[in-house]
Amino acid sequence: MRLAAEAKMGFYPVSHATIDLICRSLVVDNPAEVTLFDPCCGQGMALEHFGKTLGTPKENLYGIELDDKRAEAAATRIGHVLHSSFFATRIVPVQCYSIAWVNPPYDDELKQNEKHSKQLEATFLETAARYVKSTGVVILHCPTDRITDEVRSMMNMQCDQVVQLQLPAELRPFREGLLIGRKRPKWYREAAFNYKARTVDKLPEYVVCNGSKPRAYDRVAPTDAEIERLLEKSHLLKPFKASNTKPKLRPILPLGAGHLGLVLASGYLDGNFEPPGYEPHVVRGIAYKEEQLVKCEQTESDDGRVTTTQTTRENIKLKIRAVTAEGVIHEIK
Protein backbone atom coordinates (compact mmCIF):
# COMPACT_ATOMS: atom_id res chain seq x y z
CA MET A 1 0.00 0.00 0.00
CA ARG A 2 1.29 3.47 -0.83
CA LEU A 3 1.99 5.87 2.05
CA ALA A 4 -0.94 8.11 1.10
CA ALA A 5 -3.30 5.13 1.07
CA GLU A 6 -1.80 3.78 4.28
CA ALA A 7 -2.53 7.07 6.03
CA LYS A 8 -6.17 6.64 5.00
CA MET A 9 -6.07 2.94 6.02
CA GLY A 10 -7.04 2.17 2.42
CA PHE A 11 -10.31 4.11 2.77
CA TYR A 12 -11.69 5.65 -0.44
CA PRO A 13 -15.41 6.57 -0.19
CA VAL A 14 -17.77 5.71 -3.02
CA SER A 15 -19.80 8.41 -4.75
CA HIS A 16 -23.56 8.65 -4.20
CA ALA A 17 -24.06 8.46 -7.97
CA THR A 18 -22.63 4.94 -8.00
CA ILE A 19 -25.04 3.90 -5.23
CA ASP A 20 -27.96 5.45 -7.13
CA LEU A 21 -26.94 3.44 -10.19
CA ILE A 22 -26.98 0.21 -8.17
CA CYS A 23 -30.27 0.98 -6.40
CA ARG A 24 -32.06 1.41 -9.73
CA SER A 25 -31.48 -2.29 -10.38
CA LEU A 26 -32.70 -3.45 -6.95
CA VAL A 27 -36.36 -4.38 -6.59
CA VAL A 28 -37.56 -3.93 -3.01
CA ASP A 29 -41.10 -4.99 -2.05
CA ASN A 30 -40.96 -4.26 1.68
CA PRO A 31 -38.22 -1.73 2.57
CA ALA A 32 -38.92 -2.03 6.31
CA GLU A 33 -37.88 -5.71 6.23
CA VAL A 34 -34.65 -5.17 4.30
CA THR A 35 -31.36 -5.27 6.24
CA LEU A 36 -28.05 -3.98 4.87
CA PHE A 37 -24.52 -4.84 5.96
CA ASP A 38 -21.20 -3.08 5.30
CA PRO A 39 -18.02 -4.68 6.76
CA CYS A 40 -15.96 -1.55 5.97
CA CYS A 41 -18.50 1.21 6.50
CA GLY A 42 -16.07 4.14 6.86
CA GLN A 43 -18.08 7.16 7.97
CA GLY A 44 -21.35 5.38 7.14
CA MET A 45 -22.22 7.62 4.20
CA ALA A 46 -22.56 4.79 1.67
CA LEU A 47 -24.80 2.68 3.88
CA GLU A 48 -26.85 5.73 4.88
CA HIS A 49 -27.42 6.59 1.21
CA PHE A 50 -28.42 2.99 0.44
CA GLY A 51 -30.96 3.14 3.26
CA LYS A 52 -32.44 6.46 2.17
CA THR A 53 -32.64 5.44 -1.48
CA LEU A 54 -34.24 2.05 -0.80
CA GLY A 55 -36.43 3.36 2.04
CA THR A 56 -34.79 1.11 4.65
CA PRO A 57 -34.99 2.41 8.25
CA LYS A 58 -31.81 3.44 10.05
CA GLU A 59 -32.05 0.61 12.60
CA ASN A 60 -31.74 -1.93 9.76
CA LEU A 61 -28.27 -0.70 8.77
CA TYR A 62 -25.26 -2.58 10.19
CA GLY A 63 -21.65 -1.48 9.73
CA ILE A 64 -18.15 -2.31 10.96
CA GLU A 65 -15.24 0.14 10.93
CA LEU A 66 -11.66 -0.24 12.15
CA ASP A 67 -10.76 3.46 12.45
CA ASP A 68 -12.12 5.00 15.67
CA LYS A 69 -12.81 8.48 14.23
CA ARG A 70 -14.72 7.11 11.25
CA ALA A 71 -16.61 4.69 13.49
CA GLU A 72 -17.80 7.62 15.63
CA ALA A 73 -18.98 9.46 12.52
CA ALA A 74 -20.74 6.35 11.20
CA ALA A 75 -22.62 5.90 14.49
CA THR A 76 -24.46 9.17 13.79
CA ARG A 77 -25.66 7.95 10.38
CA ILE A 78 -26.49 4.25 10.72
CA GLY A 79 -28.19 2.23 13.42
CA HIS A 80 -25.51 -0.29 14.42
CA VAL A 81 -21.75 0.31 14.22
CA LEU A 82 -18.93 -1.82 15.60
CA HIS A 83 -15.51 -0.27 16.10
CA SER A 84 -13.56 -3.40 15.24
CA SER A 85 -11.81 -5.39 12.57
CA PHE A 86 -14.31 -7.26 10.42
CA PHE A 87 -12.44 -10.47 11.17
CA ALA A 88 -12.76 -9.99 14.95
CA THR A 89 -16.56 -9.83 15.17
CA ARG A 90 -19.37 -12.22 16.06
CA ILE A 91 -22.63 -12.10 14.10
CA VAL A 92 -25.37 -14.62 14.92
CA PRO A 93 -27.08 -16.06 12.97
CA VAL A 94 -24.91 -16.13 9.85
CA GLN A 95 -27.46 -15.76 7.08
CA CYS A 96 -29.48 -12.72 8.11
CA TYR A 97 -28.85 -9.73 5.80
CA SER A 98 -30.61 -8.83 2.56
CA ILE A 99 -27.67 -6.95 1.01
CA ALA A 100 -23.94 -6.95 1.66
CA TRP A 101 -22.07 -3.91 0.37
CA VAL A 102 -18.39 -4.95 0.28
CA ASN A 103 -15.97 -2.06 -0.29
CA PRO A 104 -12.72 -3.39 1.27
CA PRO A 105 -9.59 -1.29 1.88
CA TYR A 106 -7.51 -0.66 -1.22
CA ASP A 107 -4.65 -2.96 -0.23
CA ASP A 108 -2.74 -5.79 -1.86
CA GLU A 109 -2.98 -8.94 0.23
CA LEU A 110 -4.05 -10.28 3.58
CA LYS A 111 -1.54 -12.92 4.64
CA GLN A 112 -3.03 -15.90 6.47
CA ASN A 113 0.13 -17.83 7.27
CA GLU A 114 3.74 -18.12 6.19
CA LYS A 115 3.05 -20.35 3.19
CA HIS A 116 -0.24 -18.99 1.86
CA SER A 117 -1.77 -15.58 1.23
CA LYS A 118 -5.18 -14.70 -0.11
CA GLN A 119 -6.20 -11.60 -2.00
CA LEU A 120 -7.86 -9.11 0.34
CA GLU A 121 -10.97 -8.67 -1.81
CA ALA A 122 -11.49 -12.46 -1.97
CA THR A 123 -11.16 -12.75 1.82
CA PHE A 124 -13.66 -9.96 2.47
CA LEU A 125 -16.06 -11.37 -0.14
CA GLU A 126 -15.85 -14.89 1.25
CA THR A 127 -16.54 -13.76 4.84
CA ALA A 128 -19.17 -11.10 4.12
CA ALA A 129 -21.23 -13.38 1.87
CA ARG A 130 -21.66 -15.80 4.78
CA TYR A 131 -23.94 -13.28 6.49
CA VAL A 132 -26.26 -12.78 3.48
CA LYS A 133 -29.51 -14.71 3.20
CA SER A 134 -30.15 -17.08 0.34
CA THR A 135 -31.22 -15.06 -2.74
CA GLY A 136 -29.79 -11.93 -1.10
CA VAL A 137 -27.56 -9.55 -3.05
CA VAL A 138 -23.77 -9.35 -2.69
CA ILE A 139 -22.05 -6.26 -4.15
CA LEU A 140 -18.26 -5.90 -4.40
CA HIS A 141 -16.82 -2.45 -5.14
CA CYS A 142 -13.07 -2.28 -5.75
CA PRO A 143 -10.50 -1.26 -8.39
CA THR A 144 -11.08 -3.11 -11.65
CA ASP A 145 -7.58 -4.57 -11.71
CA ARG A 146 -8.34 -6.21 -8.33
CA ILE A 147 -11.28 -8.15 -9.78
CA THR A 148 -9.05 -11.10 -10.59
CA ASP A 149 -9.82 -14.75 -11.35
CA GLU A 150 -9.48 -15.47 -7.64
CA VAL A 151 -12.17 -12.90 -6.80
CA ARG A 152 -14.49 -14.08 -9.59
CA SER A 153 -13.99 -17.65 -8.43
CA MET A 154 -15.02 -16.72 -4.88
CA MET A 155 -18.06 -14.82 -6.14
CA ASN A 156 -19.14 -17.66 -8.44
CA MET A 157 -18.94 -20.21 -5.62
CA GLN A 158 -21.30 -18.19 -3.46
CA CYS A 159 -23.50 -16.37 -5.97
CA ASP A 160 -25.25 -16.89 -9.27
CA GLN A 161 -26.32 -14.29 -11.84
CA VAL A 162 -22.88 -12.72 -11.41
CA VAL A 163 -22.15 -9.70 -13.60
CA GLN A 164 -19.33 -7.18 -13.71
CA LEU A 165 -20.39 -3.60 -14.36
CA GLN A 166 -18.19 -1.22 -16.29
CA LEU A 167 -18.79 2.07 -14.50
CA PRO A 168 -18.85 5.37 -16.42
CA ALA A 169 -15.58 7.29 -16.40
CA GLU A 170 -16.89 9.98 -14.04
CA LEU A 171 -17.75 7.30 -11.41
CA ARG A 172 -14.35 5.61 -11.29
CA PRO A 173 -11.74 8.14 -10.11
CA PHE A 174 -9.72 5.22 -8.70
CA ARG A 175 -10.47 2.79 -11.60
CA GLU A 176 -13.34 1.19 -9.66
CA GLY A 177 -15.57 -1.59 -10.89
CA LEU A 178 -18.57 -3.52 -9.56
CA LEU A 179 -19.12 -7.26 -9.21
CA ILE A 180 -22.69 -8.17 -8.27
CA GLY A 181 -24.41 -11.51 -7.69
CA ARG A 182 -27.35 -13.22 -6.02
CA LYS A 183 -26.48 -15.44 -3.06
CA ARG A 184 -26.79 -19.18 -3.72
CA PRO A 185 -28.67 -21.43 -1.26
CA LYS A 186 -25.35 -23.22 -0.66
CA TRP A 187 -21.81 -23.14 -1.91
CA TYR A 188 -21.28 -24.47 -5.41
CA ARG A 189 -17.61 -25.45 -5.45
CA GLU A 190 -17.62 -26.53 -9.07
CA ALA A 191 -18.24 -22.90 -10.00
CA ALA A 192 -14.78 -22.07 -8.70
CA PHE A 193 -13.38 -23.21 -12.04
CA ASN A 194 -15.69 -20.85 -13.94
CA TYR A 195 -13.82 -17.57 -13.76
CA LYS A 196 -16.04 -15.75 -16.22
CA ALA A 197 -18.36 -12.96 -15.12
CA ARG A 198 -20.49 -11.31 -17.77
CA THR A 199 -19.39 -7.71 -18.29
CA VAL A 200 -22.36 -5.39 -18.77
CA ASP A 201 -22.99 -1.68 -19.21
CA LYS A 202 -26.30 -1.85 -17.37
CA LEU A 203 -27.21 -3.96 -14.35
CA PRO A 204 -30.02 -6.51 -14.53
CA GLU A 205 -32.78 -6.42 -11.92
CA TYR A 206 -32.22 -8.16 -8.60
CA VAL A 207 -35.18 -8.81 -6.32
CA VAL A 208 -34.10 -8.06 -2.75
CA CYS A 209 -35.29 -10.59 -0.18
CA ASN A 210 -36.42 -9.73 3.34
CA GLY A 211 -33.68 -9.91 5.94
CA SER A 212 -33.60 -10.32 9.69
CA LYS A 213 -31.81 -8.60 12.55
CA PRO A 214 -28.94 -10.54 14.15
CA ARG A 215 -29.38 -11.75 17.72
CA ALA A 216 -25.70 -11.13 18.47
CA TYR A 217 -23.68 -8.34 16.89
CA ASP A 218 -20.47 -7.64 18.80
CA ARG A 219 -16.71 -7.80 18.60
CA VAL A 220 -14.47 -10.47 20.10
CA ALA A 221 -11.06 -8.74 20.14
CA PRO A 222 -9.65 -5.22 20.56
CA THR A 223 -8.26 -3.33 17.61
CA ASP A 224 -4.52 -2.91 17.04
CA ALA A 225 -4.70 0.73 18.13
CA GLU A 226 -6.47 -0.25 21.36
CA ILE A 227 -3.85 -2.92 22.07
CA GLU A 228 -1.08 -0.31 21.64
CA ARG A 229 -2.83 2.08 24.04
CA LEU A 230 -3.30 -0.69 26.61
CA LEU A 231 0.38 -1.65 26.35
CA GLU A 232 1.42 1.97 26.85
CA LYS A 233 -0.48 2.02 30.16
CA SER A 234 0.81 -1.36 31.32
CA HIS A 235 3.34 -1.33 34.17
CA LEU A 236 4.98 -4.38 32.58
CA LEU A 237 6.29 -2.13 29.80
CA LYS A 238 8.06 0.25 32.19
CA PRO A 239 11.46 -1.59 32.23
CA PHE A 240 11.61 -1.29 28.41
CA LYS A 241 11.05 2.46 28.33
CA ALA A 242 14.19 4.59 28.23
CA SER A 243 14.23 7.34 30.82
CA ASN A 244 15.99 10.50 29.67
CA THR A 245 15.77 12.31 32.99
CA LYS A 246 16.85 11.03 36.36
CA PRO A 247 14.56 11.84 39.27
CA LYS A 248 15.95 14.32 41.78
CA LEU A 249 16.75 12.74 45.13
CA ARG A 250 15.52 14.67 48.13
CA PRO A 251 16.28 13.79 51.78
CA ILE A 252 13.38 12.92 54.02
CA LEU A 253 14.71 15.18 56.81
CA PRO A 254 17.01 18.25 56.67
CA LEU A 255 20.69 17.31 56.53
CA GLY A 256 22.83 17.78 59.64
CA ALA A 257 26.59 18.35 59.78
CA GLY A 258 27.25 14.60 59.95
CA HIS A 259 25.03 13.92 56.97
CA LEU A 260 26.74 16.57 54.93
CA GLY A 261 30.11 15.10 55.84
CA LEU A 262 29.04 11.64 54.67
CA VAL A 263 27.74 13.05 51.41
CA LEU A 264 31.02 14.89 50.80
CA ALA A 265 33.23 11.95 51.83
CA SER A 266 31.33 9.47 49.67
CA GLY A 267 31.66 11.63 46.57
CA TYR A 268 27.93 12.13 45.98
CA LEU A 269 28.44 15.89 46.24
CA ASP A 270 31.13 16.22 43.62
CA GLY A 271 30.51 18.77 40.91
CA ASN A 272 28.39 21.82 40.21
CA PHE A 273 26.66 23.08 43.33
CA GLU A 274 24.19 25.96 43.39
CA PRO A 275 22.09 26.11 46.57
CA PRO A 276 19.39 28.80 46.80
CA GLY A 277 20.86 32.21 47.64
CA TYR A 278 24.45 31.30 46.69
CA GLU A 279 26.55 31.83 43.59
CA PRO A 280 27.22 28.67 41.58
CA HIS A 281 30.49 26.91 42.41
CA VAL A 282 32.20 23.55 42.02
CA VAL A 283 32.67 21.46 45.14
CA ARG A 284 34.79 18.38 45.67
CA GLY A 285 35.11 16.48 48.92
CA ILE A 286 38.22 14.42 49.70
CA ALA A 287 38.60 12.01 52.63
CA TYR A 288 42.15 11.44 53.94
CA LYS A 289 43.90 9.87 56.94
CA GLU A 290 45.79 11.82 59.60
CA GLU A 291 47.97 10.23 62.30
CA GLN A 292 47.51 11.34 65.90
CA LEU A 293 49.95 10.64 68.79
CA VAL A 294 48.07 8.93 71.59
CA LYS A 295 50.81 7.92 74.04
CA CYS A 296 54.61 8.23 74.30
CA GLU A 297 56.57 6.06 76.80
CA GLN A 298 60.28 5.82 77.57
CA THR A 299 61.90 2.79 79.21
CA GLU A 300 65.49 2.35 80.41
CA SER A 301 67.23 -1.00 80.19
CA ASP A 302 69.74 -2.47 82.67
CA ASP A 303 72.64 -1.34 80.55
CA GLY A 304 71.39 2.27 80.56
CA ARG A 305 69.82 2.43 77.06
CA VAL A 306 66.57 4.43 76.75
CA THR A 307 63.79 3.17 74.45
CA THR A 308 60.98 5.47 73.37
CA THR A 309 57.61 3.86 72.39
CA GLN A 310 54.95 5.96 70.58
CA THR A 311 51.32 4.87 70.12
CA THR A 312 49.40 6.55 67.28
CA ARG A 313 46.02 6.19 65.63
CA GLU A 314 44.67 7.19 62.21
CA ASN A 315 41.79 9.64 62.06
CA ILE A 316 39.67 10.05 58.92
CA LYS A 317 39.61 13.69 58.01
CA LEU A 318 37.61 15.51 55.35
CA LYS A 319 38.97 18.19 53.09
CA ILE A 320 36.70 20.29 50.89
CA ARG A 321 37.77 22.28 47.90
CA ALA A 322 35.48 24.78 46.23
CA VAL A 323 36.04 26.78 43.08
CA THR A 324 33.93 29.88 42.57
CA ALA A 325 32.80 31.34 39.27
CA GLU A 326 35.71 33.81 39.45
CA GLY A 327 38.24 30.94 39.65
CA VAL A 328 39.11 31.40 43.32
CA ILE A 329 39.91 28.11 45.09
CA HIS A 330 38.87 27.71 48.70
CA GLU A 331 40.01 24.77 50.81
CA ILE A 332 38.40 23.79 54.07
CA LYS A 333 39.78 21.14 56.42
C-alpha positions, 0 to 999 in steps of 0.5 A: 500500500502506498503511504498516502493510502496507508494514512487513509487505512485504504479508505476511499469513499464511493460516490452517491451516484454509484449507489444510485446506479446500483439501487435502480437495479434493486427491486424492493417490495418491503423496505422495512424488512430489508437489512443492509450490511457493510463490513468496511463502512467508513463514515457510514455515508454509503450505507446511509445513502443505500438506506435512504434510497431504498427506504430502509430504516436506520435501525436496519443498517449494520456497519463495521469500521476499524478506524475509531474516528470514522466509526464515531462518525458512522454511528451518527448515520447508521443504526448499528456500528462496531468499532472493530476489525471485520475479522474480529466480530461475532454475528449470529445467525450467519445468514441474516442480511438482505444486502452486503455492500463490500468495499474493502480497503484498497490494499494488496494482500491479507496474509493468512500464514507463512506459506499462503496468502489470499487476495484481500478482496477475496477474503472480504467477499468470502466472509461477508457473503456468509452473512447474506440470506439465500437469494440476497444480493452481494455487491463488491466495489473495488478497483477493476484490476483487483477483480481477478480470477481469484475474486471471480472464483469466490463470487461464483462459488457463493452467488449466481447471476454474477455480472461485472459492471463497467462504471462510467468514467466519471464514477471511477476516479480510482479505476473502480468496478462492480461485481454483483451476484445473487447469493446461492442457497449453498456453496457451489464449489464446481463454480470455482473453475468458472472464472467468467463474469459477464461484463455489462454496461447496465445492471439486470434487476435483482429482487431483494429478499427480506432480511432479519436482525442478528441476535448477536452483533459484537466484537471479540477482540480489541483493535490494534490501536487499542492494544497499543494504548493498553500496552502503553499504560501497562506497568509491565512495559516500564522496564523497556522504556528509556528514561531521559531524565533522572529523578531528583533525590531529596532527603526525608529530613534536613541534613545535619553536619554529619550527613553533609560530611558523609555526602562529601566523603562518599563523593555524591556531592562532587561537581556543580553546586548551586544552593538557593541564595548562593553563587554557583560553584564547584565542590569536591570532597576528599577524605584522607587519613591523619595520624595522631599521637596517643601515648609516648613512653620511655623505658630504660634497660639495665645497661642504661639504654633508653627506648621510646615507644609511641602509640598513634592512631589514624583519624579520617579527616575531610577536606573540601575544595570549592572553586567559585565562578571567578576561579578562586579556590577555597580549601576547608579542612 
